[in-house]
């Protein structure tokens, strides 16, 4: 029988449609060959992007030179622009403001063919460190309230360039998803005086049904009410509301578990398209007792159609307990 499951943070309902359940091999993922040709993100083509705002280099070198390991540049076609004032105004009952923000591209490797899931942890850690440094820098701009970091891997997940990269958008308003998470977490904290994410971690460790992998500092789980098959969350075991406050050791431990998590996913479903998003506290919040930063990894394996748009529900054909089992077993094969 199908199950209705409620997300404990957002209050969002998910339908786990067991009658439609699938094995990993049942998900057909189209393999798209590289198109070849010119890539503006490759070394030697630095003049094809806006001037870099941050980079890790093999040694001291010239800005916008080709000797980089990770490079961050403004998006050539930004969703929001950094120059100008917000100029908030009302238009009758409607509200509007100028599209002020920052939109940056984190070029994760100089190697065009390299897949993010195959990065060694020390190399992946450079990418996570770049995220941290850019959040810290952009938090100095009082116009910005939130920095969203996300990755689209594969065309089905929205990637427009083959070269491995992620993106950052600094926003003058809080995203609705974060507002809802903060409200749900605050409600739980007000009632129980505990962080709901810390409670989730404790229960998942106790039940041991949806744990994918873990190390001393982080844990990967399939959430109780996942939107898609193989959705996963990566959370720090120690309470922390702000991603940018992580130590060097934390960043390396994050890279280690992130690498293992993506490799497990790739072993279950080859060439899987996915999105990941960093959820962290709003800028200048000063540390929140009720919120817990985390990454959400959402494979693109199901489609959103009329029912989902009309109801706000998601239909997932795979129970998260089964997904976690496949992901755990993937390292044994």
Buried (B, 14 or more C-beta within 10 A) or exposed (E): EEEEBEBBBBEBBBBBBBEBBEEBEEBEBEEEEEEEEEBBBBBEEBEEBBEBBBBBBEEEEEEBBBEBBBBBBBBEEBEBBBEEEEEEEEEEEEEEEBEBBBBBBBBBBBBBEBBBBBBEBEBBBBBBBBBBBBBEBBBEBEBBBBBBBBBBBBEBBBBEBBBBBBBBBBBBEBBEEBEBBBBBBBBBBEEEEBBBBBBBBEBBEEEEBBBBBBEEBBBBBBBBBBBBBBBBBBBBBEBBBBBBBBEEEBBBBBBBBBBBBBBBBBBBBEEBBBBBBBBBBBBEBEEBBBBBBBBBBBBBBBEEEEEBEEEEBBBBBBBBEBBBBBBEEBEEE
